[in-house]
Amino acid sequence: MAEAFAALIGLGNPGPEYVDSRHNAGFWFVERAAERFGCPWRHEPKLSAIAGRACVEGVNIWLIKPLTFMNASGTTVRSLCRYYRLAITQVLVVHDELDLAPGVVRLKRGGGAGGHNGLSDIIAEMGADFWRLRLGIGRPAPRRDLVPYVLGRPPQSEREAIEAALLRGLDMLPLIVKGESERAMNLLHRTDGEASHGA
């Protein structure tokens, strides 16, 4: 069996003005995970994060929301790995993904950042050999600026699709945290069918 996960890190920006933005889809996921598995949050200054401990199918994992803002997400990942002596391969990073349609969720290991600033900073700090749970938010219309799009709120129909994807990802967590990522990946991708674009 593959190595079990020790931490689930959702990417996003702290602050009330960002709560409903597309770029905070990673935060949405770990928040739903905390609700499902009864995990209380607390401030962890040494990690520059809000954190909690959850037990998923007998596996204890960290749920993490960095407080560093997206562009410095690697700071929290580095601190977590060094303080608790974790390998980067024990970390699952959950993030928004422009190249997937709203409602699509994908699991992958390694690869580039694809223009995602949070992933870029983690890769710069820790290398690229970590698993990612990619939550589709779609791309803006042609000639529409990217930054206002990712920092904007999705319309209700898209938010509902993203929420459905969050639930499908949560259903796979028991497999993922036990290291059965390949099986979880196959199940997720089968469920999504052909809904993605540019995956």
Backbone torsions as a table, in degrees:
resi	resn	phi	psi	omega
1	MET	NA	145.8	179.0
2	ALA	-68.6	166.5	-179.5
3	GLU	-63.6	134.5	179.3
4	ALA	-73.1	154.3	179.2
5	PHE	-83.5	151.2	178.5
6	ALA	-118.1	-15.9	-176.4
7	ALA	-149.7	140.7	176.4
8	LEU	-120.0	113.0	-174.2
9	ILE	-113.7	115.1	176.3
10	GLY	-91.2	134.0	-180.0
11	LEU	-94.0	142.2	178.8
12	GLY	178.7	-175.5	176.6
13	ASN	-113.3	133.4	177.5
14	PRO	-74.1	158.5	176.7
15	GLY	111.1	144.1	-175.7
16	PRO	-62.1	-27.2	-178.2
17	GLU	-70.3	-15.0	-177.9
18	TYR	-107.8	-3.2	-170.9
19	VAL	-53.1	-43.3	-174.6
20	ASP	-101.4	12.5	-178.4
21	SER	-79.4	151.0	179.3
22	ARG	-56.6	-35.3	-176.5
23	HIS	-65.7	-12.6	-179.2
24	ASN	-98.0	16.4	-179.2
25	ALA	-58.5	-34.1	177.0
26	GLY	-63.5	-40.3	174.6
27	PHE	-61.7	-43.9	-179.6
28	TRP	-55.7	-41.4	-176.4
29	PHE	-65.2	-49.3	-177.8
30	VAL	-68.6	-28.2	175.1
31	GLU	-65.8	-42.5	177.0
32	ARG	-65.3	-37.7	178.1
33	ALA	-63.0	-41.8	178.9
34	ALA	-62.6	-40.3	178.0
35	GLU	-64.3	-45.0	-175.7
36	ARG	-66.5	-39.1	-173.0
37	PHE	-104.7	12.9	173.7
38	GLY	62.8	49.7	-174.9
39	CYS	-107.6	113.4	176.4
40	PRO	-76.7	146.5	179.8
41	TRP	-93.6	150.3	170.9
42	ARG	-148.1	156.2	178.2
43	HIS	-77.9	130.2	178.2
44	GLU	-119.9	89.2	-177.1
45	PRO	-57.0	-34.7	-177.7
46	LYS	-66.7	-18.8	178.3
47	LEU	-104.5	-5.1	-172.2
48	SER	51.8	51.3	-172.6
49	ALA	-156.1	162.4	162.3
50	ILE	-93.5	132.0	-172.8
51	ALA	-141.5	159.6	174.6
52	GLY	-155.2	162.5	178.0
53	ARG	-112.0	126.6	179.7
54	ALA	-120.9	150.4	174.5
55	CYS	-110.2	114.3	-178.5
56	VAL	-116.5	110.1	-179.7
57	GLU	52.5	41.4	177.8
58	GLY	83.5	-1.6	179.2
59	VAL	-103.2	123.1	177.6
60	ASN	-85.8	124.6	-179.3
61	ILE	-131.9	154.1	171.1
62	TRP	-84.0	137.7	166.1
63	LEU	-108.6	127.6	-170.4
64	ILE	-130.8	134.9	168.8
65	LYS	-123.2	104.7	-179.1
66	PRO	-60.8	146.0	176.2
67	LEU	-105.2	14.9	-172.0
68	THR	-90.3	-4.8	-167.2
69	PHE	73.7	154.2	-169.3
70	MET	-52.8	-45.5	-172.4
71	ASN	-66.5	-12.5	179.9
72	ALA	-120.9	29.3	-178.1
73	SER	-59.9	-29.1	-178.5
74	GLY	-62.6	-25.2	179.0
75	THR	-60.9	-46.2	179.5
76	THR	-67.5	-42.3	-179.6
77	VAL	-62.9	-43.7	178.6
78	ARG	-62.1	-46.0	-179.5
79	SER	-62.0	-43.2	179.6
80	LEU	-60.9	-49.0	-177.2
81	CYS	-65.2	-40.6	-178.7
82	ARG	-72.9	-42.0	-176.1
83	TYR	-68.7	-39.9	-176.9
84	TYR	-104.2	8.9	176.8
85	ARG	54.4	51.6	178.2
86	LEU	-100.6	146.6	170.2
87	ALA	-82.2	149.9	179.6
88	ILE	-61.9	-24.5	178.0
89	THR	-70.9	-10.3	176.6
90	GLN	-93.7	6.0	-176.5
91	VAL	-110.7	131.1	172.4
92	LEU	-110.0	120.4	179.8
93	VAL	-100.9	127.7	-179.6
94	VAL	-108.9	126.6	-173.8
95	HIS	-149.2	161.7	173.9
96	ASP	-72.7	149.6	-175.7
97	GLU	-136.4	114.3	-179.6
98	LEU	-66.2	-30.1	-173.9
99	ASP	-86.7	10.4	173.5
100	LEU	-124.5	142.6	179.6
101	ALA	-69.3	152.3	174.4
102	PRO	-54.8	131.3	-178.3
103	GLY	101.4	-9.1	178.8
104	VAL	-99.7	138.2	176.9
105	VAL	-131.0	134.4	-177.1
106	ARG	-133.5	148.8	176.9
107	LEU	-118.0	132.0	178.1
108	LYS	-150.6	162.8	176.5
109	ARG	-118.9	134.9	175.6
110	GLY	71.2	-168.8	-178.3
111	GLY	103.2	-178.3	-178.9
112	GLY	-86.6	-172.6	-177.8
113	ALA	-90.0	-20.3	179.4
114	GLY	60.4	29.2	-179.6
115	GLY	83.4	1.5	-179.7
116	HIS	-84.4	117.9	-173.8
117	ASN	-65.5	-34.6	178.1
118	GLY	-65.0	-45.6	177.4
119	LEU	-63.9	-40.3	179.8
120	SER	-57.3	-42.2	-177.5
121	ASP	-71.1	-38.3	177.0
122	ILE	-63.7	-43.8	179.3
123	ILE	-62.5	-40.2	179.0
124	ALA	-63.4	-35.0	-177.7
125	GLU	-84.0	-38.2	-166.5
126	MET	-128.4	-1.8	-173.6
127	GLY	86.9	174.5	-170.8
128	ALA	-100.8	0.7	-171.5
129	ASP	-85.3	61.4	175.6
130	PHE	-134.0	157.7	178.2
131	TRP	-80.6	147.9	178.2
132	ARG	-129.7	136.2	169.2
133	LEU	-103.9	112.9	-170.7
134	ARG	-101.1	120.3	-177.5
135	LEU	-105.1	113.8	-175.5
136	GLY	-65.1	134.1	173.0
137	ILE	-124.4	-3.6	-179.0
138	GLY	73.4	173.2	178.3
139	ARG	-108.3	154.0	176.4
140	PRO	-69.2	165.1	177.0
141	ALA	-62.4	155.4	178.7
142	PRO	-53.0	138.7	178.6
143	ARG	72.6	3.8	174.6
144	ARG	-88.8	136.5	-178.0
145	ASP	-63.8	140.8	-175.5
146	LEU	-74.6	-43.4	-174.7
147	VAL	-61.4	-49.9	177.9
148	PRO	-60.7	-29.3	179.8
149	TYR	-67.6	-52.6	-176.4
150	VAL	-69.1	-28.0	179.0
151	LEU	-90.3	1.5	178.8
152	GLY	-94.8	168.3	179.0
153	ARG	-86.7	133.6	175.9
154	PRO	-71.3	150.8	174.0
155	PRO	-63.4	164.0	-173.3
156	GLN	-54.4	-42.9	-178.1
157	SER	-62.8	-40.1	179.0
158	GLU	-71.3	-39.7	178.9
159	ARG	-61.2	-41.0	178.7
160	GLU	-63.8	-39.3	178.1
161	ALA	-65.3	-41.5	178.6
162	ILE	-65.2	-41.6	178.7
163	GLU	-61.0	-39.2	177.3
164	ALA	-63.5	-37.9	177.5
165	ALA	-66.2	-39.4	176.8
166	LEU	-57.4	-43.2	-178.8
167	LEU	-66.0	-39.1	177.6
168	ARG	-64.5	-39.7	176.4
169	GLY	-64.1	-42.1	178.7
170	LEU	-61.7	-37.3	179.2
171	ASP	-63.4	-24.8	-179.8
172	MET	-88.5	-9.6	-175.2
173	LEU	-56.8	-42.0	178.7
174	PRO	-56.1	-37.9	176.4
175	LEU	-70.9	-44.7	-174.6
176	ILE	-62.4	-48.1	-173.9
177	VAL	-68.7	-22.3	177.7
178	LYS	-86.3	1.4	177.5
179	GLY	91.9	6.9	179.0
180	GLU	-92.1	52.2	-172.8
181	SER	-68.0	-36.8	-179.3
182	GLU	-63.4	-41.9	178.0
183	ARG	-65.1	-44.2	178.5
184	ALA	-61.2	-40.9	-179.9
185	MET	-61.2	-46.0	-179.4
186	ASN	-63.1	-41.1	179.4
187	LEU	-66.4	-42.9	178.9
188	LEU	-62.8	-45.7	-175.5
189	HIS	-70.0	-32.0	176.4
190	ARG	-67.4	-40.0	-179.9
191	THR	-65.4	-40.0	-177.4
192	ASP	-72.1	-25.6	179.9
193	GLY	59.9	-128.2	-175.7
194	GLU	-104.2	24.2	-173.2
195	ALA	-74.5	-17.8	-176.7
196	SER	-81.8	162.4	170.4
197	HIS	-135.8	127.2	179.1
198	GLY	76.3	18.9	-178.6
199	ALA	-70.8	NA	NA
